[in-house]
Structure formats: C-alpha cells, structure tokens
Amino acid sequence: MVDKSRHIKKEAMLDALEQCLGVVTTACKKVDVPRSTFYKWVKTDEDFAAKVKEIENVSLDFAESKLFEQIQENNTSATIFYLKTKGRKRGYWEKQQMDMTTDDEAIQINIKLTDED
C-alpha cells in the first residue's frame, strides 16, 4: 500500500512540477511534499528523475519561446541577451578589463574562459 501511495504522490508531484514550469518549491507546496523528499526521489528513482528532466526541458523551451517572441517584437534587450548567450562563437560577447597595480608597477592577468557549448 505504501508503494502505491508513494507512486500516486510522485505522479501528483510531476503534474504540479509541470504546472509550475519546473519550479520545485512551488510544486512541493502544491502537493505537500518536502523538498528533501523530492530530491530523494530524484536521486533514487531513475524514471522519476528522467521525467523531472523532461519537464525542465519543456520549461526551458517555453522560456526560449517567450524570448523569441520578445525578439520578434524588436525588444533590444532580448536581442542583446540572445546574442550574448547564443552568439558568443560569432563574437557577441563582452570583454572585461581590470587594472591592478602593485608597488606602483602595473601587472597583467589574462584569464581565458572556455565556452562550454
């Protein structure tokens, strides 16, 4: 009986997670499941974890679609954000420089961040 009720609770959690666009805290509150229990399920139940990952991907797709809508509406900030994140390989990124001195002598530090794409 415990396994059946746990299964029902997991399904309710997945439904709530989908409704909340993947926001774990909100979904947990909706179905009265502690966050620690949710993360335990993710860690110990591969099927549950896979379904959670799929919901995360759907939520990301939704957010991307909203970003594209803003770009189509000529929202400059949305366009810049997209180019800075997805257009990095084409040179759309910002360099940051920092001046540091020690004993009145300039020093130079070069830091190269690798792109994870």
Backbone as JSON, one array per atom type, in Angstrom:
{
  "sequence": "MVDKSRHIKKEAMLDALEQCLGVVTTACKKVDVPRSTFYKWVKTDEDFAAKVKEIENVSLDFAESKLFEQIQENNTSATIFYLKTKGRKRGYWEKQQMDMTTDDEAIQINIKLTDED",
  "N": [[0.82, -1.21, 0.0], [1.98, 1.22, 0.71], [3.82, 1.7, -1.36], [2.07, 2.16, -3.52], [0.72, 4.51, -2.72], [2.92, 6.2, -2.58], [3.68, 6.2, -5.24], [1.44, 7.46, -6.37], [1.72, 9.95, -5.14], [4.14, 10.78, -6.25], [3.4, 11.0, -8.94], [1.52, 13.06, -8.69], [3.27, 15.04, -7.9], [4.85, 15.32, -10.19], [2.91, 16.27, -11.98], [2.28, 18.7, -10.74], [4.76, 19.94, -10.88], [5.02, 20.27, -13.62], [2.89, 22.05, -14.09], [3.86, 24.24, -12.72], [5.94, 25.06, -14.21], [8.39, 23.8, -13.69], [9.33, 24.82, -11.27], [10.52, 23.93, -8.33], [10.05, 24.4, -5.53], [7.49, 25.63, -5.49], [5.91, 23.61, -6.66], [6.27, 21.55, -4.78], [5.0, 22.67, -2.55], [2.4, 22.76, -3.51], [1.61, 20.08, -3.57], [2.17, 19.24, -1.09], [4.69, 18.07, -0.39], [7.8, 17.57, 1.04], [10.76, 19.39, 0.1], [13.13, 18.0, 0.42], [12.28, 15.35, 0.21], [11.44, 15.32, -2.45], [13.96, 15.69, -3.76], [15.21, 13.39, -2.88], [13.69, 11.44, -4.17], [14.39, 12.08, -6.81], [17.05, 11.38, -6.76], [17.0, 8.62, -6.2], [15.19, 7.33, -7.87], [15.19, 6.47, -11.04], [13.4, 6.66, -13.2], [11.58, 8.62, -12.32], [13.4, 10.75, -12.08], [14.12, 11.07, -14.76], [11.71, 11.94, -15.85], [11.41, 14.36, -14.48], [13.59, 15.73, -15.54], [12.76, 15.95, -18.2], [10.56, 17.64, -17.88], [11.94, 19.91, -17.03], [13.27, 20.5, -19.41], [11.09, 21.09, -21.09], [10.15, 23.36, -19.8], [12.32, 25.07, -20.18], [12.24, 25.24, -22.97], [9.81, 26.59, -23.21], [10.46, 29.06, -22.0], [12.42, 29.92, -23.8], [10.85, 30.23, -26.07], [9.33, 32.41, -25.32], [11.32, 34.33, -25.16], [12.05, 34.46, -27.87], [9.69, 35.51, -28.89], [9.81, 38.08, -27.8], [12.08, 39.02, -29.11], [11.12, 39.05, -31.74], [9.35, 41.1, -31.46], [10.93, 43.24, -31.6], [12.43, 43.83, -29.3], [15.09, 45.23, -27.9], [16.75, 44.59, -25.68], [16.22, 41.86, -25.29], [17.18, 40.84, -27.69], [19.91, 41.5, -27.51], [20.59, 39.99, -25.23], [20.15, 37.39, -26.21], [22.08, 37.28, -28.27], [24.43, 37.58, -26.76], [24.44, 35.22, -25.32], [23.85, 33.0, -27.05], [25.21, 33.71, -29.32], [27.91, 33.84, -28.91], [30.07, 32.47, -30.13], [30.24, 33.76, -32.48], [31.3, 36.14, -31.89], [29.8, 37.83, -30.29], [30.11, 38.97, -27.45], [31.12, 40.31, -24.31], [34.09, 41.91, -23.31], [35.94, 42.13, -20.34], [37.93, 44.31, -18.53], [40.5, 44.76, -16.11], [42.33, 46.88, -14.12], [45.25, 46.53, -12.29], [47.58, 47.26, -9.77], [50.8, 47.0, -8.26], [53.0, 48.08, -5.87], [53.28, 50.44, -7.35], [53.72, 49.46, -9.9], [52.48, 48.27, -12.91], [50.57, 45.3, -13.34], [49.71, 42.43, -15.27], [47.01, 40.33, -15.86], [45.82, 37.59, -17.49], [42.89, 35.99, -18.27], [41.29, 33.27, -19.54], [38.21, 32.21, -20.4], [36.65, 29.24, -21.1], [34.35, 28.21, -23.59], [31.45, 26.41, -22.94], [29.83, 25.22, -24.78]],
  "CA": [[0.0, 0.0, 0.0], [2.86, 2.38, 0.79], [4.37, 1.95, -2.68], [1.02, 2.73, -4.36], [0.5, 5.91, -2.33], [4.12, 6.95, -2.97], [3.58, 6.35, -6.69], [0.42, 8.5, -6.6], [2.31, 11.23, -4.7], [5.14, 11.14, -7.27], [2.66, 11.45, -10.13], [0.98, 14.39, -8.36], [4.41, 15.95, -7.89], [5.21, 15.58, -11.59], [1.86, 17.14, -12.54], [2.45, 20.04, -10.16], [6.01, 20.49, -11.43], [4.72, 20.7, -14.98], [2.04, 23.24, -13.99], [4.67, 25.33, -12.16], [7.08, 25.24, -15.13], [9.63, 23.27, -13.13], [9.74, 25.47, -10.02], [10.4, 22.84, -7.36], [9.43, 24.85, -4.27], [6.07, 25.84, -5.72], [5.29, 22.31, -6.87], [6.27, 20.84, -3.5], [3.96, 23.26, -1.71], [1.1, 22.39, -4.08], [1.25, 18.69, -3.26], [2.57, 18.99, 0.3], [5.84, 17.16, -0.36], [9.01, 18.31, 1.4], [11.78, 19.46, -0.95], [14.09, 16.91, 0.66], [11.68, 14.14, -0.35], [11.52, 15.45, -3.9], [15.33, 15.44, -4.2], [15.48, 11.97, -2.6], [13.09, 10.72, -5.29], [15.21, 12.32, -8.0], [18.31, 10.65, -6.6], [16.84, 7.17, -6.07], [14.22, 6.78, -8.83], [15.65, 6.9, -12.36], [12.24, 7.02, -14.03], [11.12, 9.91, -11.81], [14.42, 11.74, -12.44], [14.02, 11.31, -16.21], [10.5, 12.74, -16.08], [11.72, 15.7, -13.98], [14.5, 16.32, -16.55], [11.94, 16.29, -19.35], [9.78, 18.83, -17.5], [12.89, 21.02, -17.07], [13.49, 20.84, -20.82], [9.87, 21.74, -21.59], [10.14, 24.7, -19.2], [13.34, 25.84, -20.89], [11.68, 25.51, -24.3], [8.79, 27.62, -23.05], [11.15, 30.33, -21.77], [13.05, 30.31, -25.06], [9.81, 30.7, -26.99], [8.98, 33.77, -24.87], [12.44, 35.18, -25.57], [11.93, 34.68, -29.31], [8.57, 36.44, -29.1], [10.3, 39.42, -27.5], [12.99, 39.4, -30.19], [10.28, 39.36, -32.89], [8.7, 42.38, -31.18], [12.02, 44.22, -31.66], [12.92, 44.15, -27.96], [16.54, 45.3, -28.0], [17.38, 43.86, -24.57], [16.09, 40.42, -25.57], [18.09, 40.55, -28.79], [21.27, 41.55, -26.97], [20.75, 38.84, -24.36], [20.27, 36.21, -27.06], [23.38, 37.29, -28.94], [25.5, 37.37, -25.76], [24.45, 33.84, -24.85], [23.9, 32.04, -28.14], [26.05, 34.21, -30.41], [29.29, 34.02, -28.43], [31.04, 31.96, -31.1], [30.31, 34.73, -33.58], [31.92, 37.36, -31.38], [28.88, 38.65, -29.5], [30.36, 38.86, -26.02], [31.79, 41.48, -23.77], [35.36, 41.73, -22.61], [36.07, 42.94, -19.14], [39.32, 44.59, -18.2], [40.7, 45.21, -14.74], [43.67, 47.39, -13.89], [45.76, 46.25, -10.96], [48.97, 47.69, -9.61], [51.47, 46.63, -7.03], [54.21, 48.93, -5.73], [53.26, 51.38, -8.46], [54.03, 48.84, -11.17], [51.3, 47.59, -13.46], [50.66, 43.87, -13.59], [48.7, 41.99, -16.23], [46.48, 38.99, -15.64], [44.97, 37.14, -18.59], [42.02, 34.88, -17.92], [40.51, 32.82, -20.68], [37.1, 31.35, -20.04], [36.3, 28.4, -22.23], [32.94, 28.1, -23.87], [31.01, 25.04, -22.66], [28.97, 24.7, -25.86]],
  "C": [[0.86, 1.26, 0.0], [3.41, 2.73, -0.59], [3.33, 2.59, -3.6], [0.78, 4.2, -4.01], [1.71, 6.77, -2.69], [4.1, 7.21, -4.48], [2.58, 7.46, -7.04], [0.98, 9.87, -6.25], [3.35, 11.71, -5.72], [4.46, 11.66, -8.52], [2.06, 12.84, -9.89], [2.08, 15.43, -8.38], [4.82, 16.31, -9.32], [4.19, 16.49, -12.26], [2.03, 18.57, -12.04], [3.7, 20.71, -10.72], [5.79, 21.01, -12.85], [3.88, 21.99, -14.97], [2.84, 24.46, -13.54], [5.9, 25.62, -13.0], [8.41, 24.86, -14.49], [10.1, 23.91, -11.85], [9.45, 24.5, -8.87], [9.67, 23.28, -6.09], [7.93, 25.01, -4.43], [5.33, 24.52, -5.89], [5.2, 21.52, -5.57], [5.17, 21.37, -2.57], [2.58, 22.84, -2.19], [0.66, 20.99, -3.65], [1.69, 18.27, -1.86], [3.63, 17.89, 0.4], [7.06, 17.99, 0.02], [10.02, 18.29, 0.25], [12.79, 18.32, -0.81], [13.57, 15.59, 0.09], [11.75, 14.16, -1.86], [12.92, 15.11, -4.39], [15.76, 14.01, -3.91], [14.91, 11.12, -3.74], [13.92, 10.87, -6.55], [16.49, 11.47, -7.94], [18.13, 9.13, -6.67], [15.92, 6.53, -7.12], [14.56, 7.32, -10.23], [14.51, 7.36, -13.26], [11.71, 8.4, -13.62], [12.09, 11.01, -12.23], [14.35, 12.08, -13.93], [12.81, 12.18, -16.53], [10.71, 14.18, -15.6], [12.6, 16.42, -14.99], [13.71, 16.75, -17.79], [11.09, 17.54, -19.08], [10.69, 20.06, -17.51], [13.14, 21.46, -18.51], [12.28, 21.53, -21.44], [9.79, 23.17, -21.06], [11.15, 25.61, -19.9], [12.86, 26.19, -22.3], [10.65, 26.63, -24.25], [9.45, 29.0, -22.87], [11.82, 30.83, -23.04], [12.01, 30.83, -26.04], [9.38, 32.12, -26.62], [10.08, 34.76, -25.26], [12.34, 35.48, -27.07], [10.76, 35.61, -29.64], [9.03, 37.87, -28.86], [11.25, 39.92, -28.59], [12.18, 39.8, -31.43], [9.54, 40.69, -32.72], [9.73, 43.52, -31.11], [12.47, 44.7, -30.28], [14.45, 44.07, -27.99], [17.23, 44.51, -26.91], [17.34, 42.35, -24.81], [17.05, 40.01, -26.67], [19.53, 40.52, -28.31], [21.54, 40.33, -26.09], [20.96, 37.57, -25.19], [21.64, 36.15, -27.72], [24.52, 37.04, -27.97], [25.57, 35.92, -25.31], [24.6, 32.83, -25.98], [24.84, 32.45, -29.27], [27.51, 34.4, -30.03], [30.32, 33.58, -29.46], [31.19, 32.88, -32.3], [30.85, 36.08, -33.11], [31.02, 38.26, -30.57], [29.08, 38.36, -28.02], [31.14, 40.08, -25.58], [33.09, 41.09, -23.1], [35.34, 42.62, -21.38], [37.56, 43.11, -18.85], [39.4, 45.1, -16.78], [42.15, 45.68, -14.62], [44.07, 47.12, -12.45], [47.2, 46.72, -10.9], [49.51, 47.16, -8.29], [52.78, 47.4, -6.96], [54.38, 49.86, -6.92], [53.68, 50.79, -9.8], [52.79, 48.08, -11.65], [51.57, 46.1, -13.6], [49.53, 43.49, -14.54], [48.31, 40.56, -15.91], [45.56, 38.67, -16.8], [44.19, 35.92, -18.13], [41.21, 34.51, -19.14], [39.46, 31.86, -20.18], [36.73, 30.53, -21.26], [34.8, 28.32, -22.37], [32.53, 26.65, -23.69], [30.17, 24.46, -23.77], [29.67, 23.63, -26.64]]
}
